[in-house]
Amino acid sequence: MKRTVTSPLFSIIPFILLLTAGIFLTGRFGNDRKLPDQWMAERVNTPQGPGYLPSDWMDRQRSFPHGGIKTEAYLEALEKVRQLNAAAGRSALEWSFTGPTNIGGRITDIEIPGESFTNVYVATASGGILKTTNNGASWVNIFKDQPSIPVGDIAIDRSNTNLMYAGTGEANSSSQSFRGDGIYKSTDGGTTWTHAGLELSAYIGRIVIDHSNPERVFVAACGNLFTPDEHRGVYRTTDGGNSWERVLFVNDSTSAIDIVQHPTNPDILYAAMWERMRGLNYRRSFGPGSGIWKSTDGGDTWAELSSGLPQGDETGRIGLAIAESSPSTLYAFYDNQFEVAVYKTQNSGQSWTRTNDGNLQGMNSTFGWYFGQIRVHPDDPQKLFVMGVYLYTSDNGGNTWYETGYEMHVDHHAMTFHPVTNRIYEGNDGGLYFSDNNGSGWLYMNNLPITQFYDIEIDRLNPSRIYGGTQDNNTIRTWTGQTGNWEAILGGDGFYSIVDYTNSNIIYAEYQWGALHKSTNGGSWMTGIYDAWSSDRVNWSAPVIMHPTNPQVLYFGTYRVWRTSNGGNSWSAVSGDLTQGDDGSTFHTISTLAVSSLEPDILLAGSDDGRVHLSVNGGSAWSDISEGLPERWVTRVATDPFDVNTIYVTLSGFRWDEPLAHVYKSTDLGQHWQAISDGLPGLPVNAFVADPGTRNRFFIGTDAGIFMSQNGGESWEIISQEIGNVPVTSLKIHAEENFLVAGTYGLSSYKLDLNQLNVGVSERIIPSSGLRAVLVYPSPFVAESDEFVSFRIAAGSETLAQVRITGISGSVVYQHANIRLDSGMNDYRWNGRDLRGNRLTPGVYFLEVNDGRESSVIRFLML
């Protein structure tokens, strides 16, 4: 039975809000305005171009401060993930997919088994492998439950199409290239997988299953991205992956990136080698180790091909293609330091000539290491495609080139041809396309859930509206909560976004290097509000937060903290440098900010170089509270929703030679720190949220799923089995509706109804004993309005209770005794005034219900 208990009331005024169609970044600025990426490029004297400078961001998080990732620590962490999943079994929690399916994400390979008309496999950069058995009408992820699900390449046997190999670790060497743990093998079309070795290979560029002997497989292994190692080169197995031998090695900084096999003589192979090294502040994507090698004895011996081919310090990544209909014809796509080039041989590699590739110059911008793919039509040795930022094709063996795919997303990585229908499938940073007219026109397959989120936001007044910043796919949102109707509202790579919790028409969003924008008309138009820090060094994903009781106040982080009190019309710096200092790079910036919901003058700032600072006076003064924390990239700082003195810090990076926790807690505002990550895998923690409805309940997003603690961090459990071991970059809770949204980096977003975490829904509604304050609505409550606020109280049996409302200091502002509560749900309504009938001032308040035996408290916000 549900009973309503009423104090003096006013009627509710419904919120009626409009949001309109989004627009992109192009055309927003005059030609004389310098964009953030231009400023940051000039700062380090780097060539300008989309994607160049951002290329270090995620890798820097994980490799700081050593300039590399310790392989043993990474593999130990993945093994821990496998063990935790095995021990946990299938979770009882049910996640709801929230999309998008129509935005897409980066694809690394596409394969068709045999001559199938219905089956297609798609490998993704960080979201596993998707399979369709109905020609793309629907998809199933067949690889999401492996410990490491970024995929560099997949291969399917020609005769036994149930035999497949998957190589983990995306080889494109971008900011977002998560490393892998070797090769996996399936003998049932991807239903089940077994690990097949090469766990030290880190990134896989290509897999070739010998078409005459499926027990013989060749793998192009890249090795570590940041440090030289002995695990690069071409590997071969002759026993189906039980054992491997390295058959081609150039040096410890040269990777194998591509392999092709002769279509009729399986002993003839060609391999592309690529010299590449990375560090925290440098990239070397060229060198004399780059070149093409050939074997005529099944990989036993190799000879480098040089006649007519470029060599030397400026030789970069190379892609290979062999013409199946004329196998003495091969093409090689070179990304050299100052140009791209396509070379052709018609005598099996004895000599090469450069094609007429002048039209291709600039197609890779300044980051050709991100591409390197070339394809030749299996039936026409003159029909070619080369993939870079743009897609180019030639119909005459490279004599002339022209751009195609204008209707497609940029940044192209994968292509395959159907052996019977000649349909061409193409994969890029925006998802999957196909062409049925030889590449003249392309259609988008808008139902793959592979978007890569950096951050997630929920419209507090309209909780079905979810926003998010994405990799190479803009800042996007869903208007209705449906999975297939997401739209872009701001271009570039999207990062943090905020919706004003009092007015859904006011939206803040940013693209890379701190380009913060604001809309006052629901996203129809966005205006830049970042001029104040246009010359600051700033993180690629610069943090912005909103004051919990005054939405006109926002804070933004560069290497210092900026504050606005008028919604971004003007800004002032409220801190000095909160990092280790400037070294002339794009490093040493603020990476995360937080403001206390209990005491808004408490601010936290964390930096990419391991510093955490605290202000207790709204930013007027700051204290370094980093002592006791490891020197790692700080991914999140957070405050506790129940205790004003409790704060949290999460870290990226991996253990090196010291123990390393990734979640820390302080109960005295950072004077002392306690590690609370016992039992967690040693993986970077990317997201943290404390449940505002349940004390000591935390959620974290890691590089391999979501974990929860219900005891303040004393123990953790994995709760993302249904989603998979995907990197999770953002977590947000809608307190009033009691749900959690997770933004994944590769599998779009999911929602979890937190009511499931109680013993049972019926017990939440009708407790076996005692009371529970379940819900407050609306929240935030506008103190100056004539509305009422409703508290939902669950009682296990009929009882008399007292309701008391207190401020943050504990002072009683309102109380009501001898309220009769029935067994079940009860609504208590209050007009927002104190005992004297005066409106309360904005702030954080607590409602306590007490029947003399049990009590329950719920927090709410007044504006």
Protein Blocks (a to p, Z undefined) as FASTA:
>chain_A
ZZdddddddddddddddddddddfehpacfkbccfklmmmmmnopaedehklmmmmmmmm
mmpcnlpacfklmmmmmmmmmmmmmmnopafbdcddebjfknopcdfbdcdehjafkbcc
dddfklojaddfegopaccdfklmpmblcdfbdcddfklmmbccddehifklpaklccde
bjaddfegomaccdeejklnopafbdcddfkbmkbccdddebjfkbccfkeccdddfego
paccdfbdfbfmbccfbdcddfklmkbccdddddddddfkbccfbdjkbccdddfehoma
ccddfehpaedjklccddddddfklmmbccdddddfkbccddddfegomaccdddfklmg
oklommlmlnopacddfklmkbccdddfbdcddfegolaccdehklpcehifbdcddfkl
opacdddfkbcaddfegolaccddfkbcfbccfbdcddfklmmbccdddehiapaddfkl
paklcccfbecjdddddddfkbmkbccdddeehiacddfehopaccdfklmmmmbccdfb
acddddfklmkbccddfkbccddfegopaccdfbdcfbebjehiaehiafbdcddfklmm
bccdddfeopacddfehopaccdfkgopacdddfbdcddfkbmkbccdddedjdfkbccd
fbdcdfegopaccdfkehiacbdcfbdcddfkbghiacdddfebcdddfehomaccdfkl
mnopcdcfbdcddfklopacdddehiapadddfklmpmbfklmmmcfbdcddfbdcdddd
dfkbcbdcddddddfbdcddddddddfkopafbdcehiacdehjdddddehiafkopacd
eddddddddehjaccddddddZZ
